[in-house]
Amino acid sequence: MSEMNEYTPELFELVDSEGNKKNFELIDCAEIHGEQYYAMIPAIEDEDFLNADCELVILKTIYENDEEVLASIDDDHEFEEVSSFFLHRMEEAMSEDFDFDDEE
């Protein structure tokens, strides 16, 4: 029996202001100061993913017509605070994953 990969990324199809659709993979989410934020990267869609731009995209939940939507962060201070939070968490996770302390 073959072993299946248990990791299934959570994907979001986002539409930019010009109507272009692109898939993104959810990396992390957090509530900061009562607002919900999401950190995502472009989903791997082809075999050349190692050469692809892996830009971190950070969005927040807003409500339009009583519907929850993801939107860009327009305030520079808010964006800096939230992006610093996610980058710090990612650095901590990476250092935990690659902790090569010698075990006796």
Biopython code that builds the backbone (N, CA, C, O; Angstrom):
import numpy as np
from Bio.PDB.StructureBuilder import StructureBuilder

atoms = [
    (1, "MET", "N", (0.849, -1.183, 0.000)),
    (1, "MET", "CA", (0.000, 0.000, 0.000)),
    (1, "MET", "C", (0.889, 1.240, 0.000)),
    (1, "MET", "O", (1.804, 1.343, 0.818)),
    (2, "SER", "N", (0.638, 2.163, -0.888)),
    (2, "SER", "CA", (1.476, 3.356, -0.952)),
    (2, "SER", "C", (1.102, 4.335, 0.149)),
    (2, "SER", "O", (-0.054, 4.454, 0.555)),
    (3, "GLU", "N", (2.133, 5.030, 0.611)),
    (3, "GLU", "CA", (1.920, 6.013, 1.672)),
    (3, "GLU", "C", (1.477, 7.331, 1.032)),
    (3, "GLU", "O", (2.114, 7.813, 0.095)),
    (4, "MET", "N", (0.398, 7.905, 1.533)),
    (4, "MET", "CA", (-0.131, 9.149, 0.977)),
    (4, "MET", "C", (0.432, 10.334, 1.751)),
    (4, "MET", "O", (0.655, 10.245, 2.959)),
    (5, "ASN", "N", (0.655, 11.415, 1.070)),
    (5, "ASN", "CA", (1.099, 12.640, 1.700)),
    (5, "ASN", "C", (-0.085, 13.252, 2.443)),
    (5, "ASN", "O", (-1.124, 13.526, 1.841)),
    (6, "GLU", "N", (0.069, 13.464, 3.732)),
    (6, "GLU", "CA", (-1.031, 13.993, 4.536)),
    (6, "GLU", "C", (-1.172, 15.502, 4.414)),
    (6, "GLU", "O", (-2.168, 16.063, 4.869)),
    (7, "TYR", "N", (-0.200, 16.167, 3.812)),
    (7, "TYR", "CA", (-0.259, 17.615, 3.676)),
    (7, "TYR", "C", (-1.087, 17.989, 2.463)),
    (7, "TYR", "O", (-0.738, 17.652, 1.332)),
    (8, "THR", "N", (-2.165, 18.675, 2.701)),
    (8, "THR", "CA", (-2.989, 19.205, 1.629)),
    (8, "THR", "C", (-3.103, 20.703, 1.860)),
    (8, "THR", "O", (-3.724, 21.134, 2.831)),
    (9, "PRO", "N", (-2.514, 21.497, 0.981)),
    (9, "PRO", "CA", (-2.544, 22.941, 1.209)),
    (9, "PRO", "C", (-3.947, 23.509, 1.097)),
    (9, "PRO", "O", (-4.782, 23.011, 0.341)),
    (10, "GLU", "N", (-4.187, 24.559, 1.864)),
    (10, "GLU", "CA", (-5.459, 25.275, 1.758)),
    (10, "GLU", "C", (-5.268, 26.355, 0.701)),
    (10, "GLU", "O", (-4.466, 27.273, 0.878)),
    (11, "LEU", "N", (-6.003, 26.242, -0.388)),
    (11, "LEU", "CA", (-5.847, 27.153, -1.518)),
    (11, "LEU", "C", (-7.000, 28.140, -1.602)),
    (11, "LEU", "O", (-8.149, 27.819, -1.299)),
    (12, "PHE", "N", (-6.657, 29.348, -2.022)),
    (12, "PHE", "CA", (-7.632, 30.406, -2.241)),
    (12, "PHE", "C", (-7.443, 30.933, -3.654)),
    (12, "PHE", "O", (-6.317, 31.188, -4.082)),
    (13, "GLU", "N", (-8.531, 31.094, -4.371)),
    (13, "GLU", "CA", (-8.463, 31.746, -5.675)),
    (13, "GLU", "C", (-8.778, 33.220, -5.450)),
    (13, "GLU", "O", (-9.882, 33.575, -5.037)),
    (14, "LEU", "N", (-7.794, 34.073, -5.726)),
    (14, "LEU", "CA", (-7.963, 35.507, -5.520)),
    (14, "LEU", "C", (-8.064, 36.204, -6.865)),
    (14, "LEU", "O", (-7.469, 35.773, -7.853)),
    (15, "VAL", "N", (-8.820, 37.276, -6.885)),
    (15, "VAL", "CA", (-9.014, 38.075, -8.090)),
    (15, "VAL", "C", (-8.457, 39.460, -7.824)),
    (15, "VAL", "O", (-8.857, 40.121, -6.865)),
    (16, "ASP", "N", (-7.521, 39.909, -8.683)),
    (16, "ASP", "CA", (-6.933, 41.236, -8.481)),
    (16, "ASP", "C", (-7.857, 42.317, -9.044)),
    (16, "ASP", "O", (-8.929, 42.024, -9.573)),
    (17, "SER", "N", (-7.424, 43.554, -8.921)),
    (17, "SER", "CA", (-8.257, 44.683, -9.343)),
    (17, "SER", "C", (-8.520, 44.709, -10.846)),
    (17, "SER", "O", (-9.442, 45.385, -11.302)),
    (18, "GLU", "N", (-7.709, 43.970, -11.624)),
    (18, "GLU", "CA", (-7.899, 43.912, -13.071)),
    (18, "GLU", "C", (-8.707, 42.687, -13.502)),
    (18, "GLU", "O", (-8.898, 42.446, -14.694)),
    (19, "GLY", "N", (-9.183, 41.908, -12.510)),
    (19, "GLY", "CA", (-9.990, 40.735, -12.819)),
    (19, "GLY", "C", (-9.203, 39.462, -13.071)),
    (19, "GLY", "O", (-9.791, 38.442, -13.430)),
    (20, "ASN", "N", (-7.877, 39.494, -12.891)),
    (20, "ASN", "CA", (-7.047, 38.305, -13.083)),
    (20, "ASN", "C", (-7.158, 37.383, -11.879)),
    (20, "ASN", "O", (-7.104, 37.835, -10.735)),
    (21, "LYS", "N", (-7.315, 36.083, -12.139)),
    (21, "LYS", "CA", (-7.434, 35.094, -11.065)),
    (21, "LYS", "C", (-6.099, 34.387, -10.871)),
    (21, "LYS", "O", (-5.396, 34.078, -11.833)),
    (22, "LYS", "N", (-5.764, 34.136, -9.600)),
    (22, "LYS", "CA", (-4.535, 33.414, -9.288)),
    (22, "LYS", "C", (-4.759, 32.647, -7.993)),
    (22, "LYS", "O", (-5.433, 33.130, -7.083)),
    (23, "ASN", "N", (-4.189, 31.445, -7.917)),
    (23, "ASN", "CA", (-4.318, 30.621, -6.720)),
    (23, "ASN", "C", (-3.198, 30.919, -5.735)),
    (23, "ASN", "O", (-2.041, 31.092, -6.119)),
    (24, "PHE", "N", (-3.563, 30.976, -4.456)),
    (24, "PHE", "CA", (-2.606, 31.206, -3.386)),
    (24, "PHE", "C", (-2.764, 30.138, -2.323)),
    (24, "PHE", "O", (-3.862, 29.637, -2.079)),
    (25, "GLU", "N", (-1.635, 29.793, -1.689)),
    (25, "GLU", "CA", (-1.632, 28.813, -0.616)),
    (25, "GLU", "C", (-1.554, 29.535, 0.724)),
    (25, "GLU", "O", (-0.703, 30.400, 0.929)),
    (26, "LEU", "N", (-2.442, 29.171, 1.621)),
    (26, "LEU", "CA", (-2.451, 29.764, 2.959)),
    (26, "LEU", "C", (-1.263, 29.235, 3.750)),
    (26, "LEU", "O", (-1.087, 28.023, 3.881)),
    (27, "ILE", "N", (-0.450, 30.142, 4.277)),
    (27, "ILE", "CA", (0.716, 29.780, 5.075)),
    (27, "ILE", "C", (0.416, 29.939, 6.559)),
    (27, "ILE", "O", (0.814, 29.102, 7.368)),
    (28, "ASP", "N", (-0.281, 31.009, 6.917)),
    (28, "ASP", "CA", (-0.551, 31.306, 8.318)),
    (28, "ASP", "C", (-1.726, 32.275, 8.388)),
    (28, "ASP", "O", (-2.026, 32.977, 7.422)),
    (29, "CYS", "N", (-2.377, 32.302, 9.527)),
    (29, "CYS", "CA", (-3.409, 33.298, 9.779)),
    (29, "CYS", "C", (-3.354, 33.666, 11.254)),
    (29, "CYS", "O", (-2.914, 32.873, 12.087)),
    (30, "ALA", "N", (-3.801, 34.866, 11.567)),
    (30, "ALA", "CA", (-3.756, 35.325, 12.945)),
    (30, "ALA", "C", (-4.731, 36.473, 13.138)),
    (30, "ALA", "O", (-5.059, 37.214, 12.211)),
    (31, "GLU", "N", (-5.180, 36.590, 14.382)),
    (31, "GLU", "CA", (-5.985, 37.744, 14.761)),
    (31, "GLU", "C", (-5.062, 38.713, 15.480)),
    (31, "GLU", "O", (-4.411, 38.358, 16.463)),
    (32, "ILE", "N", (-5.012, 39.935, 14.981)),
    (32, "ILE", "CA", (-4.153, 40.976, 15.554)),
    (32, "ILE", "C", (-5.005, 42.210, 15.766)),
    (32, "ILE", "O", (-5.613, 42.723, 14.827)),
    (33, "HIS", "N", (-5.050, 42.685, 16.998)),
    (33, "HIS", "CA", (-5.856, 43.864, 17.351)),
    (33, "HIS", "C", (-7.304, 43.721, 16.891)),
    (33, "HIS", "O", (-7.913, 44.691, 16.438)),
    (34, "GLY", "N", (-7.853, 42.520, 17.005)),
    (34, "GLY", "CA", (-9.254, 42.292, 16.678)),
    (34, "GLY", "C", (-9.547, 42.119, 15.197)),
    (34, "GLY", "O", (-10.708, 41.963, 14.817)),
    (35, "GLU", "N", (-8.524, 42.144, 14.354)),
    (35, "GLU", "CA", (-8.697, 41.964, 12.907)),
    (35, "GLU", "C", (-8.097, 40.610, 12.509)),
    (35, "GLU", "O", (-7.110, 40.173, 13.102)),
    (36, "GLN", "N", (-8.680, 39.952, 11.520)),
    (36, "GLN", "CA", (-8.182, 38.667, 11.033)),
    (36, "GLN", "C", (-7.306, 38.898, 9.806)),
    (36, "GLN", "O", (-7.717, 39.570, 8.860)),
    (37, "TYR", "N", (-6.086, 38.332, 9.825)),
    (37, "TYR", "CA", (-5.128, 38.487, 8.729)),
    (37, "TYR", "C", (-4.691, 37.120, 8.217)),
    (37, "TYR", "O", (-4.687, 36.135, 8.955)),
    (38, "TYR", "N", (-4.322, 37.079, 6.935)),
    (38, "TYR", "CA", (-3.904, 35.845, 6.284)),
    (38, "TYR", "C", (-2.589, 36.079, 5.548)),
    (38, "TYR", "O", (-2.444, 37.068, 4.829)),
    (39, "ALA", "N", (-1.633, 35.169, 5.727)),
    (39, "ALA", "CA", (-0.373, 35.206, 4.990)),
    (39, "ALA", "C", (-0.410, 34.084, 3.961)),
    (39, "ALA", "O", (-0.667, 32.928, 4.297)),
    (40, "MET", "N", (-0.153, 34.436, 2.705)),
    (40, "MET", "CA", (-0.241, 33.471, 1.608)),
    (40, "MET", "C", (0.938, 33.638, 0.663)),
    (40, "MET", "O", (1.584, 34.685, 0.610)),
    (41, "ILE", "N", (1.194, 32.565, -0.082)),
    (41, "ILE", "CA", (2.175, 32.611, -1.162)),
    (41, "ILE", "C", (1.490, 32.084, -2.426)),
    (41, "ILE", "O", (0.523, 31.329, -2.336)),
    (42, "PRO", "N", (1.986, 32.479, -3.602)),
    (42, "PRO", "CA", (1.400, 31.936, -4.837)),
    (42, "PRO", "C", (1.489, 30.412, -4.833)),
    (42, "PRO", "O", (2.516, 29.846, -4.459)),
    (43, "ALA", "N", (0.429, 29.764, -5.243)),
    (43, "ALA", "CA", (0.392, 28.302, -5.294)),
    (43, "ALA", "C", (1.296, 27.804, -6.412)),
    (43, "ALA", "O", (1.451, 28.451, -7.448)),
    (44, "ILE", "N", (1.887, 26.641, -6.176)),
    (44, "ILE", "CA", (2.731, 26.013, -7.193)),
    (44, "ILE", "C", (1.813, 25.501, -8.299)),
    (44, "ILE", "O", (0.972, 24.631, -8.074)),
    (45, "GLU", "N", (1.989, 26.052, -9.486)),
    (45, "GLU", "CA", (1.097, 25.692, -10.593)),
    (45, "GLU", "C", (1.829, 25.076, -11.775)),
    (45, "GLU", "O", (1.201, 24.642, -12.741)),
    (46, "ASP", "N", (3.162, 25.037, -11.703)),
    (46, "ASP", "CA", (3.905, 24.424, -12.801)),
    (46, "ASP", "C", (5.174, 23.778, -12.260)),
    (46, "ASP", "O", (5.473, 23.876, -11.070)),
    (47, "GLU", "N", (5.909, 23.125, -13.136)),
    (47, "GLU", "CA", (7.106, 22.406, -12.723)),
    (47, "GLU", "C", (8.290, 23.326, -12.455)),
    (47, "GLU", "O", (9.293, 22.876, -11.902)),
    (48, "ASP", "N", (8.206, 24.584, -12.826)),
    (48, "ASP", "CA", (9.305, 25.521, -12.649)),
    (48, "ASP", "C", (9.148, 26.323, -11.355)),
    (48, "ASP", "O", (9.543, 27.487, -11.293)),
    (49, "PHE", "N", (8.568, 25.695, -10.316)),
    (49, "PHE", "CA", (8.275, 26.427, -9.092)),
    (49, "PHE", "C", (9.525, 26.887, -8.347)),
    (49, "PHE", "O", (9.456, 27.861, -7.597)),
    (50, "LEU", "N", (10.669, 26.217, -8.529)),
    (50, "LEU", "CA", (11.885, 26.642, -7.833)),
    (50, "LEU", "C", (12.395, 27.988, -8.336)),
    (50, "LEU", "O", (13.105, 28.689, -7.616)),
    (51, "ASN", "N", (12.041, 28.351, -9.555)),
    (51, "ASN", "CA", (12.456, 29.633, -10.123)),
    (51, "ASN", "C", (11.365, 30.695, -10.007)),
    (51, "ASN", "O", (11.561, 31.834, -10.431)),
    (52, "ALA", "N", (10.238, 30.336, -9.447)),
    (52, "ALA", "CA", (9.107, 31.262, -9.363)),
    (52, "ALA", "C", (9.288, 32.252, -8.219)),
    (52, "ALA", "O", (9.966, 31.970, -7.231)),
    (53, "ASP", "N", (8.675, 33.403, -8.375)),
    (53, "ASP", "CA", (8.656, 34.419, -7.325)),
    (53, "ASP", "C", (7.756, 33.925, -6.208)),
    (53, "ASP", "O", (6.602, 33.568, -6.447)),
    (54, "CYS", "N", (8.270, 33.903, -5.003)),
    (54, "CYS", "CA", (7.504, 33.364, -3.876)),
    (54, "CYS", "C", (7.162, 34.501, -2.909)),
    (54, "CYS", "O", (7.418, 34.412, -1.708)),
    (55, "GLU", "N", (6.595, 35.536, -3.443)),
    (55, "GLU", "CA", (6.259, 36.720, -2.668)),
    (55, "GLU", "C", (5.184, 36.408, -1.636)),
    (55, "GLU", "O", (4.180, 35.766, -1.945)),
    (56, "LEU", "N", (5.402, 36.867, -0.412)),
    (56, "LEU", "CA", (4.424, 36.713, 0.650)),
    (56, "LEU", "C", (3.337, 37.766, 0.476)),
    (56, "LEU", "O", (3.627, 38.957, 0.361)),
    (57, "VAL", "N", (2.097, 37.322, 0.457)),
    (57, "VAL", "CA", (0.954, 38.213, 0.315)),
    (57, "VAL", "C", (0.204, 38.206, 1.632)),
    (57, "VAL", "O", (-0.113, 37.143, 2.165)),
    (58, "ILE", "N", (-0.079, 39.381, 2.156)),
    (58, "ILE", "CA", (-0.805, 39.489, 3.420)),
    (58, "ILE", "C", (-2.103, 40.240, 3.173)),
    (58, "ILE", "O", (-2.110, 41.358, 2.658)),
    (59, "LEU", "N", (-3.193, 39.600, 3.553)),
    (59, "LEU", "CA", (-4.525, 40.172, 3.354)),
    (59, "LEU", "C", (-5.272, 40.192, 4.676)),
    (59, "LEU", "O", (-4.900, 39.497, 5.621)),
    (60, "LYS", "N", (-6.313, 40.982, 4.733)),
    (60, "LYS", "CA", (-7.146, 41.021, 5.933)),
    (60, "LYS", "C", (-8.606, 40.830, 5.563)),
    (60, "LYS", "O", (-9.021, 41.084, 4.432)),
    (61, "THR", "N", (-9.369, 40.378, 6.539)),
    (61, "THR", "CA", (-10.797, 40.184, 6.344)),
    (61, "THR", "C", (-11.519, 41.517, 6.510)),
    (61, "THR", "O", (-11.318, 42.229, 7.494)),
    (62, "ILE", "N", (-12.355, 41.842, 5.541)),
    (62, "ILE", "CA", (-13.254, 42.987, 5.661)),
    (62, "ILE", "C", (-14.645, 42.500, 5.281)),
    (62, "ILE", "O", (-14.810, 41.396, 4.760)),
    (63, "TYR", "N", (-15.621, 43.319, 5.543)),
    (63, "TYR", "CA", (-16.999, 42.960, 5.194)),
    (63, "TYR", "C", (-17.539, 43.968, 4.200)),
    (63, "TYR", "O", (-17.496, 45.177, 4.423)),
    (64, "GLU", "N", (-18.052, 43.440, 3.092)),
    (64, "GLU", "CA", (-18.704, 44.247, 2.066)),
    (64, "GLU", "C", (-20.083, 43.658, 1.839)),
    (64, "GLU", "O", (-20.209, 42.489, 1.475)),
    (65, "ASN", "N", (-21.109, 44.452, 2.048)),
    (65, "ASN", "CA", (-22.496, 43.990, 1.881)),
    (65, "ASN", "C", (-22.754, 42.730, 2.704)),
    (65, "ASN", "O", (-23.336, 41.763, 2.214)),
    (66, "ASP", "N", (-22.315, 42.755, 3.955)),
    (66, "ASP", "CA", (-22.478, 41.631, 4.890)),
    (66, "ASP", "C", (-21.794, 40.346, 4.429)),
    (66, "ASP", "O", (-22.125, 39.262, 4.909)),
    (67, "GLU", "N", (-20.846, 40.459, 3.503)),
    (67, "GLU", "CA", (-20.096, 39.300, 3.022)),
    (67, "GLU", "C", (-18.624, 39.472, 3.394)),
    (67, "GLU", "O", (-18.040, 40.538, 3.205)),
    (68, "GLU", "N", (-18.042, 38.402, 3.926)),
    (68, "GLU", "CA", (-16.640, 38.424, 4.305)),
    (68, "GLU", "C", (-15.766, 38.271, 3.058)),
    (68, "GLU", "O", (-15.928, 37.319, 2.294)),
    (69, "VAL", "N", (-14.833, 39.220, 2.853)),
    (69, "VAL", "CA", (-13.909, 39.158, 1.717)),
    (69, "VAL", "C", (-12.493, 39.453, 2.208)),
    (69, "VAL", "O", (-12.297, 40.069, 3.255)),
    (70, "LEU", "N", (-11.515, 39.001, 1.431)),
    (70, "LEU", "CA", (-10.123, 39.296, 1.731)),
    (70, "LEU", "C", (-9.707, 40.519, 0.935)),
    (70, "LEU", "O", (-10.015, 40.641, -0.251)),
    (71, "ALA", "N", (-8.999, 41.430, 1.608)),
    (71, "ALA", "CA", (-8.603, 42.677, 0.965)),
    (71, "ALA", "C", (-7.156, 43.012, 1.310)),
    (71, "ALA", "O", (-6.622, 42.552, 2.319)),
    (72, "SER", "N", (-6.540, 43.811, 0.466)),
    (72, "SER", "CA", (-5.180, 44.263, 0.733)),
    (72, "SER", "C", (-5.192, 45.263, 1.893)),
    (72, "SER", "O", (-6.230, 45.831, 2.232)),
    (73, "ILE", "N", (-4.041, 45.459, 2.478)),
    (73, "ILE", "CA", (-3.898, 46.385, 3.597)),
    (73, "ILE", "C", (-3.361, 47.696, 3.034)),
    (73, "ILE", "O", (-2.240, 47.744, 2.530)),
    (74, "ASP", "N", (-4.155, 48.754, 3.119)),
    (74, "ASP", "CA", (-3.778, 50.033, 2.531)),
    (74, "ASP", "C", (-2.933, 50.902, 3.467)),
    (74, "ASP", "O", (-2.140, 51.716, 2.993)),
    (75, "ASP", "N", (-3.085, 50.749, 4.754)),
    (75, "ASP", "CA", (-2.356, 51.551, 5.731)),
    (75, "ASP", "C", (-0.930, 51.011, 5.894)),
    (75, "ASP", "O", (-0.746, 49.845, 6.244)),
    (76, "ASP", "N", (0.080, 51.858, 5.641)),
    (76, "ASP", "CA", (1.482, 51.426, 5.700)),
    (76, "ASP", "C", (1.888, 50.927, 7.083)),
    (76, "ASP", "O", (2.576, 49.913, 7.202)),
    (77, "HIS", "N", (1.466, 51.637, 8.125)),
    (77, "HIS", "CA", (1.819, 51.232, 9.492)),
    (77, "HIS", "C", (1.201, 49.874, 9.834)),
    (77, "HIS", "O", (1.870, 49.010, 10.402)),
    (78, "GLU", "N", (-0.062, 49.690, 9.492)),
    (78, "GLU", "CA", (-0.742, 48.423, 9.740)),
    (78, "GLU", "C", (-0.042, 47.293, 8.979)),
    (78, "GLU", "O", (0.178, 46.216, 9.533)),
    (79, "PHE", "N", (0.307, 47.537, 7.710)),
    (79, "PHE", "CA", (0.971, 46.516, 6.914)),
    (79, "PHE", "C", (2.319, 46.141, 7.515)),
    (79, "PHE", "O", (2.651, 44.959, 7.599)),
    (80, "GLU", "N", (3.095, 47.128, 7.932)),
    (80, "GLU", "CA", (4.415, 46.853, 8.524)),
    (80, "GLU", "C", (4.285, 46.028, 9.799)),
    (80, "GLU", "O", (5.049, 45.088, 10.015)),
    (81, "GLU", "N", (3.325, 46.379, 10.635)),
    (81, "GLU", "CA", (3.120, 45.653, 11.884)),
    (81, "GLU", "C", (2.718, 44.199, 11.624)),
    (81, "GLU", "O", (3.269, 43.282, 12.234)),
    (82, "VAL", "N", (1.778, 43.993, 10.738)),
    (82, "VAL", "CA", (1.272, 42.652, 10.459)),
    (82, "VAL", "C", (2.317, 41.815, 9.726)),
    (82, "VAL", "O", (2.500, 40.642, 10.052)),
    (83, "SER", "N", (3.002, 42.392, 8.748)),
    (83, "SER", "CA", (4.019, 41.631, 8.026)),
    (83, "SER", "C", (5.174, 41.259, 8.955)),
    (83, "SER", "O", (5.708, 40.154, 8.855)),
    (84, "SER", "N", (5.561, 42.150, 9.844)),
    (84, "SER", "CA", (6.607, 41.825, 10.824)),
    (84, "SER", "C", (6.178, 40.674, 11.721)),
    (84, "SER", "O", (6.984, 39.800, 12.041)),
    (85, "PHE", "N", (4.914, 40.671, 12.127)),
    (85, "PHE", "CA", (4.379, 39.598, 12.960)),
    (85, "PHE", "C", (4.506, 38.251, 12.243)),
    (85, "PHE", "O", (5.016, 37.286, 12.812)),
    (86, "PHE", "N", (4.038, 38.191, 10.982)),
    (86, "PHE", "CA", (4.081, 36.932, 10.232)),
    (86, "PHE", "C", (5.520, 36.503, 9.939)),
    (86, "PHE", "O", (5.843, 35.322, 10.060)),
    (87, "LEU", "N", (6.377, 37.433, 9.559)),
    (87, "LEU", "CA", (7.763, 37.069, 9.270)),
    (87, "LEU", "C", (8.460, 36.533, 10.516)),
    (87, "LEU", "O", (9.228, 35.575, 10.432)),
    (88, "HIS", "N", (8.200, 37.136, 11.656)),
    (88, "HIS", "CA", (8.773, 36.654, 12.910)),
    (88, "HIS", "C", (8.293, 35.238, 13.212)),
    (88, "HIS", "O", (9.087, 34.380, 13.598)),
    (89, "ARG", "N", (6.990, 34.992, 13.035)),
    (89, "ARG", "CA", (6.449, 33.651, 13.276)),
    (89, "ARG", "C", (7.027, 32.629, 12.309)),
    (89, "ARG", "O", (7.284, 31.487, 12.691)),
    (90, "MET", "N", (7.230, 33.029, 11.067)),
    (90, "MET", "CA", (7.813, 32.117, 10.088)),
    (90, "MET", "C", (9.269, 31.802, 10.442)),
    (90, "MET", "O", (9.704, 30.657, 10.317)),
    (91, "GLU", "N", (10.013, 32.802, 10.877)),
    (91, "GLU", "CA", (11.404, 32.584, 11.287)),
    (91, "GLU", "C", (11.470, 31.633, 12.475)),
    (91, "GLU", "O", (12.326, 30.750, 12.516)),
    (92, "GLU", "N", (10.565, 31.808, 13.450)),
    (92, "GLU", "CA", (10.532, 30.910, 14.600)),
    (92, "GLU", "C", (10.210, 29.482, 14.175)),
    (92, "GLU", "O", (10.839, 28.536, 14.649)),
    (93, "ALA", "N", (9.244, 29.324, 13.291)),
    (93, "ALA", "CA", (8.866, 27.990, 12.828)),
    (93, "ALA", "C", (10.015, 27.327, 12.075)),
    (93, "ALA", "O", (10.271, 26.135, 12.246)),
    (94, "MET", "N", (10.701, 28.097, 11.248)),
    (94, "MET", "CA", (11.826, 27.542, 10.489)),
    (94, "MET", "C", (12.966, 27.144, 11.425)),
    (94, "MET", "O", (13.598, 26.109, 11.217)),
    (95, "SER", "N", (13.235, 27.944, 12.441)),
    (95, "SER", "CA", (14.329, 27.604, 13.356)),
    (95, "SER", "C", (13.984, 26.365, 14.175)),
    (95, "SER", "O", (14.878, 25.596, 14.527)),
    (96, "GLU", "N", (12.695, 26.155, 14.486)),
    (96, "GLU", "CA", (12.274, 24.947, 15.198)),
    (96, "GLU", "C", (12.371, 23.726, 14.292)),
    (96, "GLU", "O", (12.778, 22.652, 14.734)),
    (97, "ASP", "N", (11.995, 23.889, 13.022)),
    (97, "ASP", "CA", (12.041, 22.772, 12.080)),
    (97, "ASP", "C", (13.460, 22.335, 11.769)),
    (97, "ASP", "O", (13.704, 21.161, 11.490)),
    (98, "PHE", "N", (14.395, 23.268, 11.814)),
    (98, "PHE", "CA", (15.770, 22.963, 11.447)),
    (98, "PHE", "C", (16.712, 23.071, 12.645)),
    (98, "PHE", "O", (17.852, 23.511, 12.505)),
    (99, "ASP", "N", (16.240, 22.675, 13.803)),
    (99, "ASP", "CA", (17.061, 22.677, 15.001)),
    (99, "ASP", "C", (17.910, 21.412, 14.991)),
    (99, "ASP", "O", (17.398, 20.311, 15.195)),
    (100, "PHE", "N", (19.206, 21.575, 14.753)),
    (100, "PHE", "CA", (20.100, 20.433, 14.607)),
    (100, "PHE", "C", (20.967, 20.208, 15.844)),
    (100, "PHE", "O", (22.136, 19.843, 15.725)),
    (101, "ASP", "N", (20.406, 20.422, 17.013)),
    (101, "ASP", "CA", (21.160, 20.173, 18.231)),
    (101, "ASP", "C", (21.560, 18.716, 18.288)),
    (101, "ASP", "O", (20.792, 17.833, 17.905)),
    (102, "ASP", "N", (22.767, 18.470, 18.770)),
    (102, "ASP", "CA", (23.233, 17.093, 18.902)),
    (102, "ASP", "C", (22.465, 16.409, 20.025)),
    (102, "ASP", "O", (22.341, 16.944, 21.127)),
    (103, "GLU", "N", (21.956, 15.224, 19.730)),
    (103, "GLU", "CA", (21.253, 14.451, 20.734)),
    (103, "GLU", "C", (22.181, 13.353, 21.221)),
    (103, "GLU", "O", (22.932, 12.780, 20.432)),
    (104, "GLU", "N", (22.137, 13.054, 22.512)),
    (104, "GLU", "CA", (23.000, 12.026, 23.058)),
    (104, "GLU", "C", (22.317, 10.702, 23.075)),
    (104, "GLU", "O", (22.905, 9.711, 23.508)),
]
sb = StructureBuilder()
sb.init_structure("model")
sb.init_model(0)
sb.init_chain("A")
sb.init_seg("    ")
for serial, (resi, resn, name, xyz) in enumerate(atoms, 1):
    if name == "N":
        sb.init_residue(resn, " ", resi, " ")
    sb.init_atom(name, np.array(xyz, "f"), 0.0, 1.0, " ", f" {name:<3s}", serial, name[0])
structure = sb.get_structure()
